């Protein structure tokens, strides 16, 4: 089994605490050998890191960084329910991007999450993905990420 905690330390990445749910749901659910996270928004220390639409108030580069924050929050939820060391691979990411009219760069925004999982997990971080543009997201955030992970 890989030592993902050591890999995070090597990359100087610290997982945040698990974000408290903002409604009637849990941060992650395990069923069989899969963990599904709830949609994770860019919370840093319990506060929304940014609001606005990508292609208007938020640049694609800023949104890519925020997608990385969302992915770290998802990883924290997976660690909490199943343990970081039990991650076999990242199976799929679904990302939602609050998009200004005419913005079509959703895949580039979601690269922030995808690249993070590649850095941490290498080949086990390669995953399927959907990148969806939406009109609005909870609390006005520009990006939200869900993750499905295979667990040993």
N, C-alpha and C positions, 0 to 999 in steps of 0.2 A: 504494500500500500504506500502511496506517495505521502510525503510529509508536507502538506500544503501550508501548515503554520510556519514551517521553516522558510518556505518559498515566499510567503507574505513578509516575513522579517527581512529576508534578503532583498526584497523589492522596496523595503521601508514603507509598507502599507499596513495601516492599523485598521481593523474592522471597527465600525461604529457600534454603538449599542443598538439593539433591535428597536425600530420605531414603533411607538404605541399606535394601535389601530385607531383610525378616526371614525369608525362606525362599527357595525355589528358583524365583524369578521376577525380572523386571526392573521398574523403576518405570513404564516406558511402552514401547509398541511402535507403530511407524509401519507402516502398510500402505496403499499408494496415497496418497490425499490425506487420510487419517484417522490420528489418533493416539488410541490407547486407553490410559488410565492404569490402573495397578493401583489397588486400593483404597488411598486415602490416609487415614491416621489423624491425629489432632491431635498431631503431634510439633512441639515447639519446641526448637530447639538440640539435636536428637537425643533429647529426652526426652518422654515422654508428658505432655501438658499436664493431663489429668484422667482419672479413672476413675469408673465408676459408671453407674447407669441413669438415663435421663431420666424425670422424674416421681417420682424417689425422691431419690438423693444429688445429682443434677444437675438444675438448673432448666431449663425450656425456653429461657430467655434465655441461660444459660450455654452450653447445647448449640448454640444458633444461632451464638454467637461461635466455638465450636469447629468448627462446620461451615465457617465462613469460613477458619479455619486449615487445615483439610483441603483446601479449594479452592486456597489459596495453594500448598500442597505439590504439588497436582496441576498447577498452572500451572508450577511450577518443573520438574517432570518433563517437561512438554510443551516448555518452553523448552530443556531440556537435549538432547532428542532431535531437535527440529525447528526451534528458534529462535522466540523470542517474536514477531518481526516477520512470521513466516510464518503466523501464526494468521489464518484467514479468518473463522471463527466458532466459537462453542461450540455443538455439536450436541445433546448430551444429558448430563445428570447423573443418576447413580444414587446414591442415598444410603441408608445403613442406620443406624438409630437403635436403640441398645440401650434398650429401653423397659420401664419398670416396668409391672406389671399394670394395665390400664385406661388407660394413656397412649395417646392417639390424636392427638397434635399433631405427628406426624412431618413433615408438609408445612411447618409453621412453623419447625421446626428447620432444614430444608434451605434455607429462605429465606436463611440466612446465606451459603451458597455461591452461590445464584442471584443475590442482590442484589449480591454482590461482582463477579460477571461482568458484570452490568448496568452497574455503576459504571465498570468498566474498558473494556468493549467496546461499550457502548451497544446499538444494535439488533443488532449481531453477537454480543452476549452473551445474547440471548433464545434459550432452548433448550427442548427436551422434558425431562421429568424423571420419575423414579420415586422415591418416598419410602417406605421399607419399615421397619416395626418388627420387631426381632429380639430374641431372648432374650439373646444374648451376642455380643460382638465381640472381636477379638484384643486381648490385653493388658488387657482390661477397659475399653477406651475406650468412651465413650458414642456416638460417631458415626464413620462412615467414608464417604468420598465417592470415586466413580469419575467420570471425565470422558472424553467423546469430543469431539475437536476436529477441525474441518476445517482442513487446511493447504494453503497455496499450493504 
